[in-house]
Amino acid sequence: MTITEQVRDDRPLAAGAPAPQATRPQLISWVALAMMTTASVANLRPSPSMALYGLAAVFLYLVPAVVFLLPTALVSAELASGWTGGVYRWVSEGLSKPLGFLAVWCQFAMTIAYYPSLLAYVASTFAYVIDPRLADNGLYIALVIVVVYWAGVLISTRGTKAVAGLAGAGLVIGTLIPGAVLVVLGLVFLGQGNPSAAPMDSGHLLPPWTGLASLVLIVNNFLSYAGMEMNGVHVSSLRDPKKQFPRSVFAATGLVLLIFILPALAISWVMPGEDLSLTAGVMQAFQGFFDHFGVGWLTKVVGVLLVVAALGGMLAWLAGPSKGLLMVARQEGYLPPVLQKLNKHGVQRNIMVAQGALTTLIALLYAFLPDVSSAYWIFSVITTQIYLVVYLLMFASVVRLRTTQADRPRGFRVPAVRLVAGVGFASSLAAMCIGFVPPDQFGGGPVWRYVLIVGGGLLVLGFLAPLAFLKFRKPHWVAPEHRTAPPRP
């Protein structure tokens, strides 16, 4: 979605107002759109969680790609080509404005749990540059999260524009190059006759079934694929959307799967599952490969590349969801005026500070939970649960809009929309339910504690907070520029 268009609508021009000049849209190729989509979705961060399953990682990546990734991309293309304004506009038109606020709120709230998990990965990766023993030190992880996050807030509140370029380069610097090196080293490692740490025979194509817990890691892949809806707004920039957009979606899906699957397999070749850290697994694999080939010093170089790319992405996205929430809140009065204030650079500093306070509290849990990998997984699941609410609302909206606004022009229409949206809705709901089941790797702790943390995070951040804002909203919370002027006597 484009944050700057979160609340744009189709209101008629005021009397006497000049008509806007028609602008010719800038066309892009379907290949360019496929690359943009790949850059938005793919990265190396989830690879260690799937490397635990060895060859079965292929299956665990393909399933959510078919039942979630493709439906999300196709549905968002139809919505974006018919309604500008992103998920708030889509859900508001399809269902209701309060549910539209819930959708845009969840896009914002998921970052509260997302940034601690992202920065835990950054901290564990950077530990391999200074001291690998710190990768499993909860106090070190917590301190890095707090310091780096608030440094990011300080930079973002100054309205810095250069950080966006770091995210664009992140696909090459922190994903494609390290991922390709990882896979090549893995192939050379196997080619030298070294045995794979994980079995690679046909008997391990499917994960072992020991109950629902054996498939829980698949839930994390839903978050890995989240973001396909972002580039649906560019569907109108294609010459022939009906043919070219599906082509770009399938191409991006293939690229995303390669970027996710091949590095995960490479990690499983060199790192036994019982020794793999969910936060530092990528660096463990690089260190194992580089030590094997006698170039261990390259581990620090790769660590710096991965950290720079991750931080660039964090900075580029830090203010985005909060800006979208701010624009909706100012138009509809969903947030109190103190949270709507902008600083001299036009940045929503107060929202970011409030978000930072919650992020800090969550980050401190790393210092008290006994296992860094467990904490990382729990926060990743909470992030997924909150984000899945957005997709449930999006899939429901596209079906209803086909009925209530069937004649509205769309640049792209999903074939068999009820089936596609139904599959996406059902898979999202199933993933949300499975997310409450602790995976096998965390079987030592009490189940009730895991369910309480995950369920509490979803309930408080995803539902109770937006319901409170809706319940206590006041008419004067609407920004002055959006208030309806009283009729003249």
Buried (B, 14 or more C-beta within 10 A) or exposed (E): BBBEBBBBEEEEEEEEEEEEEEEEEEEBEBEBBBBBBBBBBBBBBBBBBBBBBBBBBBBBBBBBBEBBBBBBBBBBBBBBBBBBBBBBBBBBBBBEBBBBBBBBBBBBBBBBBBBBBBBBBBBBBBBBBEEBEBBBBBEBBBBBBBEBBBEBBEBBBEEBEEBEEBBBEBBEBBBBBBBEBBBEBBBEBBEEEEEBBBEBEEEBEEBEEEEEBBBBBBBBBBBBBBBBBBBBBBBBBBEEBBEBBBBBBBBBBEBBBBBBBBBBBBBBBBBEBEEBBBBBBBBBBBBBBBEBEEEBEBBBBBBBBBBBBBBBBBBBBBBBBBBBBBBBBBBBBBBBBEBBEBEEEEBBBBBBEBBBEBBBEBBBBBBEBEBBBBBBBBBBBBBBBBBBBBBBBBBBBBBBBBEEBEEEEBBBBBEEBEEBBBBBBBBBBBBBEBBBBBBBBBEEEEEEEBBEBBBEBBEEBBBEBBBEBBEEBEEEBBBEEEEEEEEEE
